[in-house]
């Protein structure tokens, strides 16, 4: 909401960023920056994963994988007399 005036309207900036994502501009930029950092020897990968904040997708947790669960069977009224 507090975008400097030289970026234009908030909606215009959003549309521009969205178009850059769709046409691959961000990927090309990131690839070029990685290549430059690698050529200069500045690229070092350090990955740390803390399992207390990593969540598995629902399908990784053994959730049903073939479509939605079947609906429960409908209960049919019994011919037995009703309980008092």
N, C-alpha and C positions, 0 to 999 in steps of 0.2 A: 504494500500500500504506500510506503514511503519511498517511491522510486524517484531518483533525480530526474529533473526535466529533460536532460539531454538524451535519455533513453526513450522518450516519447510516452505515450499513454501506457497504462498498466496492461490493458487488453492487447495493445499492439506489441508490447514487449513479450507478453505471454505467447501470442501467436507466432512471433519470430522465433522464440526459443523452441516452441513445439515443432515448427517447420524444420529447424536445424536438427532436431532429434530424428524426425522422419526421413530427411534426405541424407543422413549419415555424416553431417558436419561435425558433430561432437565426437563420433568414433574416429574420424580422420584426424581431428585435433589431438585427441588422446594418444593415438598411435604415433603421430609426429613427435609429441612431447616425450613419449616413452623411448622412441628411437634416439632422440637428441640426448636424453639423460643416459641412455645405455652407451652411446658413443663417447660421452664425456666421463664415463665411469662412475656416474652418480646414482646408478640404479641398483638398489639393494632391496630385496624382498624379505620382509619380516612379517610372518603371519602368526597371530596368536588368537586362538579360539577358546573362549571360556564357555564351557558347557552349561553354565547357569543362565546364559542369555541366548543360547542357540535353541531354536524351536524347530521341530521336524514338521513338514507338511502333513496334513491329515492322512494322505495316502501312504506316507512312510510309517505311520503308526499302526498299520494293520486295519485301517478303515475299509469298509466295503468298497469294492472297485467296480462292480458291474451295475451301474445305474442306481436309482433310488431304492430304498428299502420297500418291500411290498407292503401294501396297506394291511392293517390288521383285518382279520375276518370279521364280517358283520355278524352281530349277534341276532339270532332269530328268536322270536318269542316261543316259549315252550307251551305245550298243550297241558302241562301239569297245572293243578290249581295253584293260585297265588297264595303265598304265605300270609298269615294274618299278622 
